[in-house]
Amino acid sequence: ATEPAPHLIARPLCKVPFYLVAAPAYLQRAGHPQQPADLMRHAAVVPSYVATGPLQLSQGGRSVPLHLPPALLSDDSNLSLHAVRAGMGIGFLPGWLVDADVAQGQLVRVLPQWSALTVTLYAIYTSRRYLAPKVRSFIDWLSQELAGSGESSPPEKG
């Protein structure tokens, strides 16, 4: 589901874009996709926590379906990142996870002119009345940190 259940309190924290990325060695071996339809001929590393069936890629006012045949489907983002780094396929991963690798050249954006999914990260709780002050303070702090870090990312560790 893209939106939290109506009986829960959901506080939006930040937007998290997802990108198509691959290791340069994988692209050298398998070729660079030039258009979205080319993705069907590539192995993909896809998070299981994102429903990829109805996803779209957008460019300008145009949208096309995103078809990614998974070579690896995982709910572990770090495992997925390592698989993409190792050249297992094209990854569909959150920006906060891949931004540093892209900046360092370890990974390359695939079809960067196309936009994919952007999800909202929420803090979700069941009741304001029974929310511990420590939890409320943590959510307030987290909201401020993530709001100041730009669209893509949780803050840097360290």
C-alpha positions as CSV (number, residue, x, y, z in Angstrom):
1,A,0.0,0.0,0.0
2,T,1.3,3.5,-0.8
3,E,-0.8,5.3,1.9
4,P,-1.0,4.3,5.6
5,A,-4.2,2.7,6.9
6,P,-6.8,5.3,7.8
7,H,-7.0,4.2,11.5
8,L,-3.3,5.1,12.0
9,I,-1.7,8.5,12.5
10,A,0.9,9.0,9.8
11,R,3.3,11.9,9.8
12,P,5.2,12.4,6.5
13,L,8.9,12.6,7.1
14,C,10.5,12.9,3.6
15,K,10.3,11.9,0.0
16,V,12.5,9.0,-1.2
17,P,13.1,8.7,-4.9
18,F,14.0,5.3,-6.4
19,Y,16.6,5.1,-9.2
20,L,17.7,2.6,-11.8
21,V,21.4,1.9,-11.2
22,A,24.0,-0.6,-12.3
23,A,27.7,-1.4,-11.9
24,P,29.8,-0.1,-14.9
25,A,31.1,-3.7,-15.4
26,Y,27.5,-5.0,-15.7
27,L,26.6,-2.4,-18.3
28,Q,29.8,-3.1,-20.2
29,R,28.9,-6.8,-20.2
30,A,25.2,-6.6,-20.8
31,G,24.9,-3.3,-22.7
32,H,23.4,0.1,-21.7
33,P,19.6,0.3,-22.0
34,Q,18.7,3.2,-24.3
35,Q,15.0,3.2,-23.7
36,P,12.6,1.7,-21.1
37,A,11.7,-1.3,-23.3
38,D,15.3,-2.4,-23.2
39,L,15.0,-3.1,-19.5
40,M,13.1,-6.4,-20.3
41,R,16.4,-7.8,-21.6
42,H,18.3,-7.2,-18.4
43,A,18.5,-8.9,-15.0
44,A,17.1,-6.8,-12.2
45,V,17.7,-6.5,-8.5
46,V,14.4,-5.4,-7.1
47,P,13.2,-4.7,-3.5
48,S,10.3,-6.9,-2.5
49,Y,8.9,-4.0,-0.4
50,V,8.0,-2.1,-3.5
51,A,5.3,-3.4,-5.8
52,T,6.8,-3.1,-9.2
53,G,3.8,-4.3,-11.2
54,P,2.0,-1.0,-11.9
55,L,5.1,1.2,-11.8
56,Q,5.7,3.8,-14.5
57,L,8.7,5.7,-15.8
58,S,8.0,9.3,-16.7
59,Q,9.7,11.8,-19.0
60,G,8.1,15.1,-19.7
61,G,4.4,14.4,-19.9
62,R,4.9,10.9,-21.1
63,S,4.7,7.7,-19.0
64,V,5.6,4.1,-19.9
65,P,5.3,0.9,-17.8
66,L,8.4,-0.2,-16.0
67,H,9.1,-3.9,-16.6
68,L,11.9,-5.3,-14.5
69,P,12.5,-9.1,-14.7
70,P,14.0,-9.9,-11.3
71,A,17.1,-11.9,-10.9
72,L,17.0,-11.1,-7.2
73,L,14.0,-10.0,-5.2
74,S,14.9,-9.1,-1.6
75,D,13.6,-7.1,1.3
76,D,17.2,-6.4,2.4
77,S,18.4,-3.1,0.9
78,N,22.0,-3.7,1.8
79,L,22.0,-7.1,0.2
80,S,20.4,-5.6,-3.0
81,L,23.1,-2.9,-3.0
82,H,25.9,-5.4,-2.8
83,A,24.3,-7.5,-5.5
84,V,24.1,-4.5,-7.9
85,R,27.7,-3.5,-7.0
86,A,28.8,-7.1,-7.9
87,G,27.2,-6.8,-11.3
88,M,24.2,-9.0,-10.8
89,G,21.9,-6.7,-12.7
90,I,20.2,-3.3,-12.8
91,G,19.0,-2.2,-9.4
92,F,15.8,-0.4,-8.6
93,L,16.9,1.2,-5.3
94,P,16.2,4.2,-3.1
95,G,18.3,7.3,-3.6
96,W,19.6,7.4,0.0
97,L,21.2,4.0,-0.6
98,V,22.9,4.6,-3.9
99,D,23.6,8.4,-4.0
100,A,27.2,8.0,-2.6
101,D,28.0,5.1,-5.0
102,V,26.8,7.1,-8.0
103,A,28.8,10.1,-6.9
104,Q,31.9,7.9,-6.6
105,G,31.4,6.1,-9.9
106,Q,30.8,2.7,-8.3
107,L,27.3,2.7,-9.8
108,V,25.9,4.5,-12.8
109,R,22.3,5.8,-13.2
110,V,20.4,3.9,-15.9
111,L,18.0,5.9,-18.1
112,P,18.6,9.0,-15.9
113,Q,16.4,11.1,-18.1
114,W,13.4,9.0,-16.9
115,S,11.8,9.5,-13.4
116,A,10.7,6.4,-11.5
117,L,9.0,6.0,-8.2
118,T,9.1,8.5,-5.3
119,V,7.7,7.3,-2.0
120,T,6.9,9.1,1.2
121,L,8.5,7.9,4.3
122,Y,6.1,8.1,7.3
123,A,6.4,7.9,11.1
124,I,3.3,5.8,11.9
125,Y,1.7,5.4,15.3
126,T,-1.7,4.4,16.7
127,S,-2.5,7.1,19.2
128,R,-1.4,10.6,20.1
129,R,-2.9,10.1,23.6
130,Y,-0.6,7.2,24.5
131,L,2.5,8.3,22.6
132,A,5.4,8.4,25.0
133,P,7.1,11.9,25.2
134,K,10.5,10.3,24.2
135,V,8.9,8.8,21.1
136,R,7.2,12.1,20.2
137,S,10.6,13.9,20.7
138,F,12.3,11.4,18.5
139,I,9.7,11.8,15.7
140,D,10.0,15.6,15.9
141,W,13.8,15.3,15.7
142,L,13.7,12.8,12.8
143,S,11.2,15.0,11.0
144,Q,13.5,18.0,11.3
145,E,16.6,16.1,10.2
146,L,15.0,14.5,7.2
147,A,13.3,17.8,6.1
148,G,16.7,19.5,6.1
149,S,18.5,16.7,4.2
150,G,16.8,17.2,0.8
151,E,14.3,15.1,-1.0
152,S,16.2,11.9,-1.3
153,S,17.7,11.0,1.9
154,P,17.9,10.1,5.6
155,P,20.8,12.0,7.1
156,E,24.4,10.9,6.8
157,K,25.6,8.4,9.5
158,G,28.3,9.4,11.8
